[in-house]
């Protein structure tokens, strides 16, 4: 039986003796055992990533930005988690709503990433998030998340002459008045429970900051169709918790050189410092990349996305411009003049900013769903670079030149009809 000698800690004095490895794993589960102990000097910051998917944001941090973070992702989709693991990232395959942000293994967590599903806010779904009834329930969840992590303000004093520092006086924050599970259970009254998943950014953000002093930043990505009332609700909870910066920005990846349009709203929040919103803007314009340039296609190609069906927006787009937003439907797109010429997985992913050869795992439908759901790697570099004050622009330009100047079609990998 292997054992580990534990370093003593002030926070968990019971971790001061030699424990069997399996006991350590039981205490840490589902988190890595190393997260039970303080990081060594020079170790990368620890980050929890909810709804982490197949790793697009992490590719942006690691391969574009060139920054090292110790990220543990939480992802319920087994194929997406397997893709991420093959790409070198860490995953826990579990429903995030079963986890407690106050777990002792999260003591030294520095940051939080949340990229919750967006279909309930967009035309890709039924847009249940726009229903006023659902919005009110969601806002109530945010209020209750505060009361389940920070509590309520107690104003009664024990005597007329009592001061706020009296040890017997209840004046101040009460601490949690009920459980996080009760907050999550409120989503049962939503017509689409995916709306409630977005509340995890407040549940985790407030719980981590109320429990652990070192926790300091949050980044969130969501559909640009997210209603302003929801944005205001999230912003308000963090500001009431004395976060110094809570900034929301709508960014379109095509303006950062991506070969497809991908407009998203990002939240950048810092607990102890002010953020400069201009850090997400390039010093000079980044050239537009067309789909044909990215994929090495000849000029004049038009891509059919809907077969013979006609819509107000048409059923084709020109590859001589940036592609429309990539979704899972790309599995059925083809050249207008050649129905047998479909997109390969590498081509679909390249339009979203991945190098060829990324290890997509699962069926054709599962892989294209993963590609459609990701945070585009270039935007991961921009947002995290801006949030952590790391230079991103030159590295992004180099990355785009590398992946798009060396792009090549791979017909042998083309998706079947």
C-alpha positions as CSV (number, residue, x, y, z in Angstrom):
1,X,0.0,0.0,0.0
2,X,1.5,3.3,-1.1
3,X,1.5,6.3,1.3
4,X,2.1,10.0,1.2
5,X,3.5,12.2,3.9
6,X,1.3,15.2,4.3
7,X,2.6,18.6,4.9
8,X,0.9,20.4,7.8
9,X,-1.6,23.1,7.0
10,X,-3.2,25.7,9.2
11,X,-6.6,25.2,7.5
12,X,-6.8,21.4,7.8
13,X,-4.7,20.2,10.8
14,X,-6.0,16.7,10.3
15,X,-3.8,16.5,7.1
16,X,-0.6,16.2,9.1
17,X,0.2,12.5,9.1
18,X,1.0,9.7,6.7
19,X,-2.1,8.6,4.9
20,X,-2.8,5.7,2.5
21,X,-3.2,6.9,-1.1
22,X,-6.7,5.5,-1.3
23,X,-7.7,7.5,1.8
24,X,-6.4,10.7,0.3
25,X,-8.3,10.0,-2.9
26,X,-11.4,9.5,-0.9
27,X,-11.0,12.8,0.9
28,X,-10.2,14.7,-2.3
29,X,-12.8,13.1,-4.6
30,X,-13.6,14.1,-7.2
31,X,-10.8,16.6,-7.2
32,X,-7.1,15.7,-7.6
33,X,-5.3,14.7,-4.4
34,X,-2.7,17.4,-5.0
35,X,-5.4,20.1,-4.6
36,X,-5.7,19.2,-0.9
37,X,-2.4,20.8,-0.3
38,X,-1.0,24.3,-1.0
39,X,0.7,24.8,-4.3
40,X,4.5,25.1,-4.4
41,X,6.1,28.4,-5.4
42,X,5.9,28.8,-9.1
43,X,3.0,26.3,-9.6
44,X,0.3,27.4,-12.0
45,X,-2.9,28.9,-10.5
46,X,-5.7,26.4,-9.8
47,X,-8.9,27.0,-11.8
48,X,-12.3,25.3,-11.8
49,X,-14.0,25.2,-15.2
50,X,-17.7,24.4,-15.3
51,X,-19.3,23.1,-18.5
52,X,-15.8,22.7,-19.9
53,X,-16.7,20.7,-23.0
54,X,-14.0,19.6,-25.4
55,X,-11.4,22.2,-24.5
56,X,-11.6,25.2,-26.9
57,X,-11.1,27.8,-24.2
58,X,-8.1,25.8,-22.8
59,X,-6.6,25.5,-26.2
60,X,-6.7,29.3,-26.3
61,X,-5.0,29.6,-22.9
62,X,-2.3,26.9,-23.6
63,X,-1.6,27.0,-27.3
64,X,-2.5,30.6,-28.2
65,X,-1.7,32.6,-25.1
66,X,1.1,30.3,-24.0
67,X,-0.1,30.5,-20.3
68,X,-0.1,27.7,-17.8
69,X,-3.1,27.2,-15.5
70,X,-3.9,24.1,-13.5
71,X,-7.5,23.7,-14.8
72,X,-9.9,21.0,-13.7
73,X,-12.9,20.9,-16.0
74,X,-16.4,19.6,-15.0
75,X,-18.3,18.1,-18.0
76,X,-21.2,15.8,-18.1
77,X,-20.9,14.8,-21.8
78,X,-18.6,11.8,-21.9
79,X,-17.5,12.3,-25.6
80,X,-16.6,15.9,-25.0
81,X,-14.7,15.0,-21.8
82,X,-12.8,12.2,-23.7
83,X,-11.9,14.7,-26.4
84,X,-10.5,17.1,-23.8
85,X,-8.5,14.4,-22.0
86,X,-7.0,13.3,-25.3
87,X,-6.0,16.9,-26.0
88,X,-4.1,17.0,-22.6
89,X,-6.8,18.6,-20.3
90,X,-8.3,17.4,-17.0
91,X,-11.9,16.4,-16.7
92,X,-14.3,15.3,-14.1
93,X,-17.3,13.6,-15.7
94,X,-20.2,14.7,-13.5
95,X,-23.2,17.0,-13.3
96,X,-21.8,20.3,-11.8
97,X,-25.0,20.6,-9.8
98,X,-23.9,17.6,-7.6
99,X,-20.7,19.4,-6.5
100,X,-20.1,21.7,-3.5
101,X,-17.8,24.7,-4.2
102,X,-16.9,24.6,-0.5
103,X,-15.1,21.3,-0.8
104,X,-11.7,21.4,1.1
105,X,-9.8,20.5,-2.0
106,X,-10.8,23.9,-3.5
107,X,-9.0,25.9,-0.7
108,X,-6.4,27.2,-3.1
109,X,-8.6,27.8,-6.1
110,X,-7.8,31.1,-7.8
111,X,-10.2,31.3,-10.7
112,X,-13.5,30.1,-12.1
113,X,-14.5,29.6,-15.7
114,X,-18.2,29.0,-16.7
115,X,-19.4,28.3,-20.2
116,X,-23.0,27.1,-19.6
117,X,-25.2,25.8,-22.5
118,X,-26.7,28.7,-24.5
119,X,-29.5,27.1,-26.5
120,X,-32.2,28.4,-24.1
121,X,-31.3,31.9,-25.1
122,X,-30.8,31.6,-28.8
123,X,-32.8,30.8,-32.0
124,X,-31.0,27.4,-32.0
125,X,-33.3,26.4,-29.2
126,X,-36.8,27.5,-28.1
127,X,-35.6,30.6,-26.4
128,X,-37.3,29.7,-23.1
129,X,-34.9,32.1,-21.4
130,X,-36.8,35.0,-22.8
131,X,-40.0,34.0,-21.0
132,X,-40.6,36.6,-18.2
133,X,-41.8,33.8,-16.0
134,X,-38.5,31.9,-16.4
135,X,-36.5,35.1,-16.0
136,X,-38.1,35.9,-12.7
137,X,-37.4,32.4,-11.4
138,X,-33.8,32.7,-12.5
139,X,-33.3,36.1,-10.8
140,X,-34.8,34.6,-7.6
141,X,-32.2,31.8,-7.9
142,X,-29.5,34.4,-7.9
143,X,-30.9,36.2,-4.9
144,X,-31.1,32.9,-3.0
145,X,-27.6,32.0,-4.1
146,X,-26.4,35.0,-2.1
147,X,-28.4,33.9,0.9
148,X,-27.0,30.3,0.6
149,X,-23.4,31.5,0.5
150,X,-23.2,34.9,2.3
151,X,-26.5,35.1,4.2
152,X,-28.6,38.1,5.2
153,X,-27.7,41.3,7.0
154,X,-28.6,41.2,10.7
155,X,-29.3,44.7,12.1
156,X,-30.6,43.9,15.6
157,X,-28.1,44.6,18.4
158,X,-28.0,42.9,21.8
159,X,-28.2,46.2,23.8
160,X,-28.7,49.9,23.1
161,X,-25.0,50.5,23.8
162,X,-23.7,47.5,21.9
163,X,-21.1,48.2,19.2
164,X,-20.7,46.2,16.0
165,X,-17.6,44.5,17.3
166,X,-19.4,43.0,20.3
167,X,-18.8,39.2,20.3
168,X,-22.4,38.6,21.4
169,X,-24.0,40.9,18.9
170,X,-25.6,39.4,15.7
171,X,-25.0,42.7,13.8
172,X,-23.5,41.7,10.4
173,X,-23.8,39.0,7.8
174,X,-25.5,35.9,9.1
175,X,-23.7,33.4,6.9
176,X,-25.6,30.8,4.8
177,X,-29.3,30.5,5.9
178,X,-30.0,27.5,3.7
179,X,-28.3,25.1,1.4
180,X,-27.0,25.4,-2.2
181,X,-29.1,22.4,-3.1
182,X,-32.2,24.4,-2.3
183,X,-31.2,27.1,-4.7
184,X,-30.5,24.5,-7.5
185,X,-33.9,22.9,-6.8
186,X,-35.7,26.1,-7.8
187,X,-34.8,25.3,-11.4
188,X,-37.5,22.6,-11.3
189,X,-40.1,25.4,-11.9
190,X,-38.4,26.5,-15.1
191,X,-39.8,25.3,-18.4
192,X,-36.3,24.6,-19.5
193,X,-33.9,23.6,-16.7
194,X,-30.9,24.6,-18.8
195,X,-31.7,28.2,-17.9
196,X,-30.9,27.4,-14.3
197,X,-27.4,26.1,-15.3
198,X,-26.3,29.7,-15.8
199,X,-26.9,30.4,-12.1
200,X,-23.9,28.2,-11.4
201,X,-21.6,31.2,-12.2
202,X,-23.1,33.0,-9.2
203,X,-23.4,29.9,-7.0
204,X,-19.8,29.0,-7.5
205,X,-18.5,32.5,-7.7
206,X,-20.0,33.6,-4.4
207,X,-19.4,30.3,-2.6
208,X,-15.7,30.3,-3.5
209,X,-15.2,33.9,-2.6
210,X,-17.1,33.6,0.7
211,X,-15.2,30.5,1.7
212,X,-11.7,31.0,0.4
213,X,-9.7,34.2,0.6
214,X,-7.4,33.5,-2.3
215,X,-10.2,33.1,-4.9
216,X,-9.9,36.2,-7.1
217,X,-11.4,36.0,-10.7
218,X,-14.2,34.7,-12.8
219,X,-14.7,34.5,-16.6
220,X,-17.9,33.5,-18.2
221,X,-19.0,33.0,-21.9
222,X,-22.6,32.9,-23.1
223,X,-24.7,33.7,-26.1
224,X,-24.8,37.3,-27.2
225,X,-28.6,37.0,-27.0
226,X,-28.4,36.8,-23.2
227,X,-31.1,39.3,-22.0
228,X,-29.9,42.5,-20.4
229,X,-32.0,41.8,-17.3
230,X,-30.1,38.5,-16.8
231,X,-26.8,40.3,-17.3
232,X,-27.8,42.9,-14.7
233,X,-28.8,40.3,-12.3
234,X,-25.5,38.5,-12.4
235,X,-23.5,41.7,-12.3
236,X,-25.5,42.9,-9.3
237,X,-24.8,39.8,-7.2
238,X,-21.0,40.1,-7.7
239,X,-21.0,43.8,-7.0
240,X,-23.0,43.4,-3.9
241,X,-20.3,40.9,-2.8
242,X,-17.7,43.7,-3.1
243,X,-16.1,42.5,-6.4
244,X,-14.3,45.6,-7.8
245,X,-14.8,44.8,-11.5
246,X,-17.6,43.0,-13.2
247,X,-17.4,43.7,-16.9
248,X,-19.6,42.3,-19.7
249,X,-18.5,42.6,-23.3
250,X,-20.0,41.3,-26.6
251,X,-17.1,40.2,-28.8
252,X,-17.3,38.7,-32.4
253,X,-14.5,36.3,-33.1
254,X,-14.4,37.3,-36.8
255,X,-13.0,40.7,-35.6
256,X,-10.1,38.8,-34.1
257,X,-9.2,36.9,-37.3
258,X,-11.4,33.8,-36.9
259,X,-12.6,32.5,-40.2
260,X,-16.2,32.3,-39.0
261,X,-18.6,34.6,-37.1
262,X,-19.0,33.8,-33.5
263,X,-20.6,36.6,-31.4
264,X,-20.6,35.9,-27.7
265,X,-21.0,37.9,-24.4
266,X,-18.1,37.5,-22.0
267,X,-18.0,38.4,-18.3
268,X,-14.6,39.3,-16.9
269,X,-14.8,39.7,-13.1
270,X,-12.0,40.5,-10.6
271,X,-12.5,40.5,-6.9
272,X,-9.6,42.7,-5.6
273,X,-8.6,44.9,-8.6
274,X,-10.0,47.0,-11.3
275,X,-9.9,45.7,-14.9
276,X,-9.3,47.8,-18.0
277,X,-12.0,46.9,-20.5
278,X,-9.8,48.1,-23.3
279,X,-7.5,45.1,-22.8
280,X,-9.8,43.0,-25.0
281,X,-9.2,45.3,-28.0
282,X,-6.3,44.9,-30.4
283,X,-3.9,47.7,-30.8
284,X,-4.3,47.5,-34.5
285,X,-6.9,45.9,-36.7
286,X,-6.6,42.1,-37.2
287,X,-7.1,41.2,-40.9
288,X,-10.3,39.4,-41.8
289,X,-9.9,35.7,-42.8
290,X,-12.3,34.2,-45.3
291,X,-13.4,30.6,-45.1
292,X,-11.7,29.9,-48.4
293,X,-8.4,31.4,-47.2
294,X,-8.5,29.4,-44.0
295,X,-9.4,26.1,-45.8
296,X,-7.2,26.5,-48.9
297,X,-10.3,26.5,-51.2
298,X,-10.5,28.1,-54.6
299,X,-12.5,31.3,-55.1
300,X,-16.2,31.1,-55.8
301,X,-17.3,28.3,-53.6
302,X,-20.7,28.6,-52.1
303,X,-21.8,26.4,-49.1
304,X,-25.3,25.0,-48.9
305,X,-26.6,24.7,-45.3
306,X,-30.2,23.8,-45.8
307,X,-30.6,21.7,-48.9
308,X,-33.5,22.8,-51.0
309,X,-35.3,24.6,-48.1
310,X,-35.5,28.3,-48.5
311,X,-35.4,30.8,-45.6
312,X,-35.4,34.6,-45.3
313,X,-31.6,34.5,-44.9
314,X,-31.1,32.1,-47.8
315,X,-29.7,28.6,-47.7
316,X,-26.1,29.3,-48.9
317,X,-23.1,31.4,-47.9
318,X,-20.0,32.4,-49.8
319,X,-16.7,30.9,-48.8
320,X,-15.1,34.1,-50.1
321,X,-16.3,35.7,-46.8
322,X,-16.0,34.5,-43.2
323,X,-18.3,31.5,-42.6
324,X,-21.5,31.9,-40.7
325,X,-21.5,30.8,-37.1
326,X,-20.5,27.1,-36.9
327,X,-23.0,24.8,-35.3
328,X,-23.5,21.1,-35.2
329,X,-25.5,21.4,-38.4
330,X,-22.2,21.7,-40.3
331,X,-22.3,17.9,-40.5
332,X,-24.8,18.3,-43.4
333,X,-23.2,21.3,-45.2
334,X,-21.8,20.8,-48.7
335,X,-20.5,22.7,-51.7
336,X,-23.5,24.0,-53.7
337,X,-22.1,22.7,-57.0
338,X,-21.0,19.3,-55.5
339,X,-23.3,17.6,-53.0
340,X,-20.7,15.0,-52.3
341,X,-18.2,17.5,-51.0
342,X,-18.8,17.7,-47.3
343,X,-16.8,19.3,-44.5
344,X,-14.2,17.1,-42.8
345,X,-13.9,17.4,-39.0
346,X,-10.6,19.2,-39.4
347,X,-12.2,21.8,-41.7
348,X,-15.1,22.4,-39.5
349,X,-12.9,22.8,-36.5
350,X,-10.4,25.0,-38.4
351,X,-13.2,27.5,-39.0
352,X,-13.5,27.7,-35.2
353,X,-9.8,28.1,-34.6
354,X,-8.4,24.6,-34.0
355,X,-5.3,23.2,-35.6
356,X,-5.9,20.1,-37.8
357,X,-5.7,16.8,-36.0
358,X,-7.5,17.8,-32.8
359,X,-8.7,14.5,-31.2
360,X,-12.5,14.7,-31.6
361,X,-14.1,11.7,-30.0
362,X,-17.4,10.0,-30.6
363,X,-19.9,9.7,-33.5
364,X,-20.0,12.2,-36.4
365,X,-23.0,13.9,-34.8
366,X,-21.3,14.1,-31.4
367,X,-18.1,15.5,-32.9
368,X,-19.9,18.3,-34.8
369,X,-21.9,19.1,-31.7
370,X,-18.7,19.5,-29.8
371,X,-17.2,21.7,-32.5
372,X,-20.4,23.8,-32.5
373,X,-20.4,24.2,-28.7
374,X,-16.8,25.2,-28.1
375,X,-15.4,28.6,-27.1
376,X,-13.2,29.5,-30.1
377,X,-9.5,29.2,-29.0
378,X,-8.6,32.7,-30.2
379,X,-11.3,34.2,-27.9
380,X,-10.1,32.2,-25.0
381,X,-6.7,33.8,-25.5
382,X,-8.2,37.3,-25.7
383,X,-10.4,37.1,-22.7
384,X,-8.1,35.3,-20.3
385,X,-5.2,37.4,-21.5
386,X,-7.1,40.5,-20.8
387,X,-8.4,39.2,-17.4
388,X,-4.9,38.1,-16.2
389,X,-3.0,41.0,-17.8
390,X,-1.0,38.9,-20.2
391,X,-0.2,40.1,-23.7
392,X,-2.3,38.2,-26.2
393,X,-2.3,40.2,-29.5
394,X,1.0,39.2,-31.0
395,X,0.6,35.6,-30.0
396,X,-2.9,35.5,-31.5
397,X,-1.6,36.9,-34.8
398,X,1.2,34.2,-34.9
399,X,-1.3,31.4,-34.1
400,X,-3.7,32.5,-36.8
401,X,-0.9,32.7,-39.4
402,X,0.2,29.2,-38.4
403,X,-3.2,27.5,-38.6
404,X,-4.6,29.3,-41.6
405,X,-1.5,29.6,-43.8
406,X,-0.9,25.8,-43.5
407,X,-4.5,24.7,-43.8
408,X,-5.1,21.8,-46.2
409,X,-8.3,20.0,-47.2
410,X,-8.4,16.3,-46.2
411,X,-11.1,14.7,-48.4
412,X,-10.4,11.3,-46.9
413,X,-11.8,12.6,-43.7
414,X,-14.9,14.1,-45.2
415,X,-18.1,13.6,-43.3
416,X,-20.5,11.1,-44.8
417,X,-23.9,12.4,-46.0
